[in-house]
Structure formats: structure tokens, C-alpha cells
Amino acid sequence: MGASPVAAQAPVPIAPATSGGQGDAAVPTSLPQIKMSFAPLVKKSAPAVVNVYAAKTVPQRSPFAGDPFFEQFFGAQQRRQPRVQSSLGSGVVVDPSGLIVTNNHVVADADEVRVALADGREFDARLLAKDERIDLAVLKVDNREPFASLDIADSDRLEIGDLVLAIGNPFGIGQTVTNGIVSALARTHIGTNDFGFFIQTDAAINPGNSGGALIDSSGRLIGINTAIFSRSGGSNGIGFAIPSNMVRVFVEAAKTGKRFERPFVGATFTPVSRDVAEAVGLDRPRGALIENVAKDMPAAEAGLKPGDVVLAIDSFEIVDPDTLGYRLATAGIGKTVKLSVLSGNERETIELPLRPAPEKPAADRRVLKGETPFAGASVANLSPKLADDLDLPVTQTGVVVTDIQRGSLAARFGLEPKDVILTLNGDEVESTAALERMAVGARRGWRFEVERDGQRLTQVVR
């Protein structure tokens, strides 16, 4: 699968040139320097970049399926051969034992994954970990001998203008190397994953490059190529890569067999508008404004309050909530970070321990049945952990729909996954057990309210 196109965004001024992030980087000033080649760097790095082939079997559904009348006469036509969908991308070996990082969208829902090395050898791969919201996945291939691999660099040391190489398999034509520079850092709001925090490069990235390597002038991995800005589907010189520091924490979680978890703060954030910046005395809009703080959660215990503005975390400037989310995730659970916070007219330093999201109350998952508008809906009690998994506000409580059976009454009456059921016949829905009891006990009909994408909707069924 190719790198995903994204929408345009306003340009950001480029900072004045400074000393390169690679140490002794310098502009070539002589003919011998201009004739220098990237070939030794490519020979060293390219063997660690692989092609990833993913296949998914999709059942072919008859148009008569589910209709008792037509099934009686055309049932034989329903037995169609399943169709196989395939996708192609790239991956990077980050451990000699055979750990490979790629994009989640390359292998999502695949039934079979194979990887091909630069020397032509192919291996079956098994999926160790994946996360749709950060668009990363880790594969494992086995071999008696160690694999060529890339070291993971510190992406926070990158600077605009640093030389980079992109290695991948664009359009499935075979391994290809392109070069360019770091065009921008900390790009947000490009619409590809939950952590909108990307390295931007002008190294040519095309469909098939997804999951490939962005490397520095020392041959270390600084990013996983994941998206392009394009109206045609090809490279326009604007590509985006997930920073290697995010890759590192994700791989470390996969190595230990644990699921990658984001630190739980227990607060919701919004960007600082120009009006808010002026009101609180900031010279420009920056930071993450706290909207809400959940009771007895880490943010409240640390002393954060609604209206506070988080300006920095461990000396890294916070531009917006996306930047804050990235910094918290790369710091990792178990660490304690120092937040620079503007509270009223005072600037404070607040220590915030990073913990996993709690799973209280227990999910108590149920599939509702019976002759009710909820029949066929899978529901669960919302906890901060489940809310985070479903990308709902962490302060949200109540009962959430996690799945809907096709053709069920719940589907017919418009319920959707991630709907939060608030009330039924005027009474608040506090748990899955209460919802099940209330739904079956209704005699004259059902009037229920759900929250969907921040909007409150009402449905009446008689």
C-alpha cells in the first residue's frame, strides 16, 4: 500500500540556518566535495530495508444473502469464491533478531504477511504489535543468522536542512533510494494518525514507500516514511515520516510482549487561540489549554486546573495538544515529566507522573438481545482506558457501543460503534447491566439519547 495523500496546510517559516544536527555537517565548497557519493551509506543501510507483502481474504457476499425469499431460489449463487486483497509496502529491520517496523496501514487486517529482503530472500512474518492511531506495526521473521539492521537515532537532534535518504519500494518497482533534506519538524494536523507530529522531507516518497526508512548521514533510522502531500498520487516533494523516537518506544513495547499504551493524564486539551493568548499574556498562540480535569486523576493530583496552559514539557516547547500528546507518549509510562505551566499570571513547574489509563469500572462487555432497539449491539462500561482505546474523551463515562451486528435491530435503528448511550426513557444509563434490564423492561417504547462525535442525538422507537 502506498503512502497516504494528505490535505494542504499553511506553510511555516523556515528558521535561519544553524549548525547541523549531525555534528560537523558543512556545505560543500570544492569540486572533490561535490563529487562525493552516498553509495557507501546506501550499501551499509539498504540491506536492512525490506519489501512487505500483505494479503487479506475477503468473502464475496451474494446480493440475495439475508432475504428469505430470494435465498430459497438463488441460494446456490451465494457460494462465491473469496477474493484476495493484497497490499505492498516497505519495512525496516531494527533488530538483528528479525524485528521489522512498518506502517499499520500496510498490514492492517492482513491474513498473511511476507517480507522480501534486498538480496531476494523471502520470509513469512508474524505480527507482534500494531497501532492504528500512530500507524505503526512490528513484524517478526525468524532465521538462524542475524539480519542486517539499522540503529535508531534520536530524532530530537534533527534540524531543518539536515541531509536525509529515503529507502523503500515505490510503486512496487524494487528498492529505490532518494535523497533530500529535512524540510520541517514537528508538523501537525496533516490528518494521518493520532500523534500529529511528523518530520517533513523533500526526499521523493511515493506509493509503496510506506513503512520505509528515512535515514540520516550516518545511516541511522530517523523516521518511518508514512504519508505524502499529493494531488496526483505521486511525489510533489512533500513527504512525512514518523519520528524515530516514537518508533523506539513502540518497538520496546513490542519486544516485551506488552501492548503499547499512552500515558494517561486525565485531562482534555485544546489549542490556544489568538484571543486566549492575548488574554493570558502570551506573545503568540502556543501551548495546550486545559479544558477539563477529571477528579482523582494524575492531572488533578499534580495540581493542573482548567484554564492552565501547558507551555513546555522537559524543556521541549509545546505548540499545540498534538505536540503534547507526542511528548507524553515518547516519554513513556513510568517516567515523571516536568511541565512548564501558565496558571493565571504565574508560571509554574509541575511534576506529572505518567501512568497507564485505569480500567475502572470493569468493561462488563455484553451483546444485547431480545426485541429491543439495542438487540445486536455489543456494549461496555466506559473506563478511561477504554475511552482512550476508542479515541473518546478520557473524562467520558457511561455505556459505549463497541460493535454492531450486521442486519440487527440495533443497526436498523441507527446505532453505531462509539455511540455513548446516555439515557433511556428519561433515566440515566449507568452500566451495561442497567441498560440490559431497562431495555427489556420497557413496555410502551424506547426513547434514548446517545452522544456521537460530541453531539447529543435522540431516537424514539414505538
Solvent accessible surface area in square Angstrom, and as a share of the most:
residue,aa,sasa,rsa
1,M,97,0.43
2,G,19,0.19
3,A,3,0.03
4,S,41,0.26
5,P,82,0.52
6,V,20,0.11
7,A,82,0.63
8,A,62,0.48
9,Q,68,0.30
10,A,80,0.62
11,P,123,0.77
12,V,87,0.50
13,P,123,0.77
14,I,120,0.61
15,A,62,0.48
16,P,116,0.73
17,A,108,0.84
18,T,103,0.60
19,S,92,0.59
20,G,22,0.21
21,G,12,0.11
22,Q,43,0.19
23,G,52,0.50
24,D,143,0.74
25,A,60,0.47
26,A,93,0.72
27,V,122,0.70
28,P,76,0.48
29,T,118,0.69
30,S,45,0.29
31,L,110,0.55
32,P,97,0.61
33,Q,80,0.35
34,I,115,0.59
35,K,149,0.63
36,M,149,0.67
37,S,77,0.50
38,F,75,0.31
39,A,48,0.37
40,P,95,0.60
41,L,25,0.13
42,V,33,0.19
43,K,158,0.67
44,K,137,0.58
45,S,0,0.00
46,A,11,0.08
47,P,56,0.35
48,A,1,0.00
49,V,2,0.01
50,V,1,0.01
51,N,27,0.14
52,V,0,0.00
53,Y,87,0.33
54,A,6,0.04
55,A,26,0.20
56,K,70,0.30
57,T,66,0.38
58,V,31,0.18
59,P,110,0.69
60,Q,63,0.28
61,R,126,0.46
62,S,3,0.02
63,P,103,0.65
64,F,51,0.21
65,A,24,0.18
66,G,63,0.60
67,D,55,0.28
68,P,108,0.68
69,F,126,0.52
70,F,79,0.33
71,E,63,0.28
72,Q,139,0.62
73,F,127,0.53
74,F,70,0.29
75,G,23,0.22
76,A,68,0.52
77,Q,97,0.43
78,Q,49,0.22
79,R,193,0.71
80,R,115,0.42
81,Q,154,0.69
82,P,73,0.46
83,R,114,0.42
84,V,96,0.55
85,Q,79,0.35
86,S,94,0.60
87,S,26,0.17
88,L,45,0.22
89,G,0,0.00
90,S,0,0.00
91,G,0,0.00
92,V,0,0.00
93,V,1,0.01
94,V,17,0.10
95,D,30,0.15
96,P,65,0.41
97,S,61,0.39
98,G,0,0.00
99,L,9,0.04
100,I,0,0.00
101,V,0,0.00
102,T,0,0.00
103,N,0,0.00
104,N,11,0.06
105,H,36,0.16
106,V,2,0.01
107,V,3,0.02
108,A,43,0.33
109,D,89,0.46
110,A,29,0.23
111,D,100,0.52
112,E,92,0.41
113,V,14,0.08
114,R,75,0.27
115,V,0,0.00
116,A,9,0.07
117,L,17,0.08
118,A,57,0.44
119,D,97,0.50
120,G,56,0.53
121,R,113,0.41
122,E,90,0.40
123,F,34,0.14
124,D,94,0.49
125,A,16,0.12
126,R,126,0.46
127,L,76,0.38
128,L,72,0.36
129,A,20,0.15
130,K,93,0.40
131,D,17,0.09
132,E,139,0.62
133,R,45,0.16
134,I,0,0.00
135,D,12,0.06
136,L,0,0.00
137,A,0,0.00
138,V,0,0.00
139,L,0,0.00
140,K,31,0.13
141,V,1,0.00
142,D,87,0.45
143,N,60,0.31
144,R,242,0.88
145,E,118,0.53
146,P,105,0.66
147,F,15,0.06
148,A,53,0.41
149,S,41,0.26
150,L,7,0.04
151,D,104,0.54
152,I,39,0.20
153,A,6,0.05
154,D,60,0.31
155,S,10,0.06
156,D,52,0.27
157,R,155,0.57
158,L,8,0.04
159,E,56,0.25
160,I,66,0.33
161,G,40,0.38
162,D,8,0.04
163,L,87,0.43
164,V,3,0.02
165,L,3,0.02
166,A,1,0.00
167,I,0,0.00
168,G,1,0.01
169,N,3,0.02
170,P,9,0.06
171,F,123,0.51
172,G,36,0.34
173,I,131,0.66
174,G,25,0.24
175,Q,67,0.30
176,T,43,0.25
177,V,53,0.31
178,T,35,0.20
179,N,79,0.40
180,G,8,0.08
181,I,67,0.34
182,V,0,0.00
183,S,21,0.13
184,A,8,0.06
185,L,61,0.30
186,A,39,0.30
187,R,25,0.09
188,T,19,0.11
189,H,122,0.54
190,I,8,0.04
191,G,77,0.74
192,T,34,0.20
193,N,29,0.15
194,D,49,0.25
195,F,15,0.06
196,G,5,0.05
197,F,17,0.07
198,F,1,0.00
199,I,4,0.02
200,Q,18,0.08
201,T,0,0.00
202,D,62,0.32
203,A,1,0.01
204,A,35,0.27
205,I,2,0.01
206,N,25,0.13
207,P,34,0.22
208,G,4,0.04
209,N,5,0.03
210,S,0,0.00
211,G,0,0.00
212,G,0,0.00
213,A,0,0.00
214,L,0,0.00
215,I,0,0.00
216,D,1,0.01
217,S,54,0.35
218,S,55,0.35
219,G,4,0.03
220,R,93,0.34
221,L,0,0.00
222,I,1,0.01
223,G,0,0.00
224,I,0,0.00
225,N,0,0.00
226,T,2,0.01
227,A,0,0.00
228,I,3,0.01
229,F,34,0.14
230,S,11,0.07
231,R,206,0.75
232,S,99,0.64
233,G,26,0.25
234,G,18,0.17
235,S,40,0.26
236,N,82,0.42
237,G,27,0.26
238,I,58,0.30
239,G,1,0.01
240,F,5,0.02
241,A,0,0.00
242,I,3,0.02
243,P,4,0.03
244,S,0,0.00
245,N,18,0.09
246,M,3,0.01
247,V,0,0.00
248,R,80,0.29
249,V,33,0.19
250,F,2,0.01
251,V,4,0.02
252,E,84,0.38
253,A,20,0.15
254,A,8,0.06
255,K,98,0.41
256,T,89,0.52
257,G,70,0.67
258,K,140,0.60
259,R,129,0.47
260,F,15,0.06
261,E,58,0.26
262,R,20,0.07
263,P,15,0.09
264,F,8,0.04
265,V,12,0.07
266,G,1,0.01
267,A,9,0.07
268,T,29,0.17
269,F,47,0.20
270,T,35,0.20
271,P,76,0.48
272,V,11,0.06
273,S,56,0.36
274,R,176,0.64
275,D,112,0.58
276,V,43,0.24
277,A,2,0.02
278,E,136,0.61
279,A,88,0.68
280,V,42,0.24
281,G,63,0.61
282,L,12,0.06
283,D,120,0.62
284,R,115,0.42
285,P,49,0.31
286,R,35,0.13
287,G,0,0.00
288,A,0,0.00
289,L,30,0.15
290,I,3,0.01
291,E,103,0.46
292,N,67,0.34
293,V,28,0.16
294,A,18,0.14
295,K,167,0.71
296,D,104,0.54
297,M,43,0.19
298,P,7,0.05
299,A,0,0.00
300,A,39,0.30
301,E,105,0.47
302,A,26,0.20
303,G,36,0.34
304,L,5,0.03
305,K,101,0.43
306,P,84,0.53
307,G,43,0.41
308,D,5,0.02
309,V,1,0.00
310,V,1,0.00
311,L,4,0.02
312,A,19,0.15
313,I,4,0.02
314,D,65,0.34
315,S,111,0.72
316,F,76,0.32
317,E,75,0.34
318,I,0,0.00
319,V,77,0.44
320,D,11,0.06
321,P,30,0.19
322,D,35,0.18
323,T,3,0.02
324,L,5,0.03
325,G,22,0.22
326,Y,2,0.01
327,R,30,0.11
328,L,14,0.07
329,A,2,0.02
330,T,26,0.15
331,A,27,0.21
332,G,17,0.16
333,I,65,0.33
334,G,68,0.66
335,K,118,0.50
336,T,74,0.43
337,V,2,0.01
338,K,110,0.46
339,L,4,0.02
340,S,36,0.23
341,V,0,0.00
342,L,11,0.05
343,S,15,0.10
344,G,58,0.56
345,N,143,0.73
346,E,112,0.50
347,R,141,0.52
348,E,71,0.32
349,T,97,0.57
350,I,18,0.09
351,E,99,0.44
352,L,2,0.01
353,P,52,0.33
354,L,4,0.02
355,R,102,0.37
356,P,64,0.41
357,A,12,0.09
358,P,45,0.28
359,E,110,0.49
360,K,166,0.70
361,P,77,0.49
362,A,75,0.58
363,A,33,0.25
364,D,62,0.32
365,R,147,0.54
366,R,76,0.28
367,V,65,0.37
368,L,5,0.03
369,K,154,0.65
370,G,44,0.42
371,E,149,0.67
372,T,8,0.05
373,P,1,0.01
374,F,0,0.00
375,A,13,0.10
376,G,6,0.06
377,A,0,0.00
378,S,22,0.14
379,V,0,0.00
380,A,0,0.00
381,N,14,0.07
382,L,3,0.02
383,S,7,0.04
384,P,14,0.09
385,K,36,0.15
386,L,15,0.07
387,A,0,0.00
388,D,27,0.14
389,D,51,0.26
390,L,39,0.20
391,D,84,0.43
392,L,28,0.14
393,P,68,0.43
394,V,29,0.16
395,T,40,0.23
396,Q,29,0.13
397,T,101,0.59
398,G,19,0.19
399,V,0,0.00
400,V,0,0.00
401,V,0,0.00
402,T,36,0.21
403,D,77,0.40
404,I,29,0.15
405,Q,92,0.41
406,R,192,0.70
407,G,65,0.63
408,S,17,0.11
409,L,43,0.21
410,A,0,0.00
411,A,41,0.32
412,R,176,0.64
413,F,60,0.25
414,G,37,0.36
415,L,8,0.04
416,E,80,0.36
417,P,69,0.43
418,K,85,0.36
419,D,0,0.00
420,V,2,0.01
421,I,0,0.00
422,L,27,0.13
423,T,22,0.13
424,L,1,0.01
425,N,71,0.36
426,G,67,0.64
427,D,88,0.46
428,E,125,0.56
429,V,4,0.02
430,E,131,0.59
431,S,32,0.21
432,T,0,0.00
433,A,36,0.28
434,A,13,0.10
435,L,0,0.00
436,E,59,0.26
437,R,160,0.58
438,M,43,0.19
439,A,4,0.03
440,V,92,0.53
441,G,42,0.40
442,A,16,0.13
443,R,201,0.73
444,R,229,0.84
445,G,13,0.13
446,W,41,0.14
447,R,136,0.50
448,F,4,0.02
449,E,42,0.19
450,V,7,0.04
451,E,47,0.21
452,R,59,0.22
453,D,137,0.71
454,G,67,0.64
455,Q,120,0.53
456,R,149,0.54
457,L,65,0.32
458,T,72,0.42
459,Q,63,0.28
460,V,66,0.38
461,V,13,0.08
462,R,230,0.84
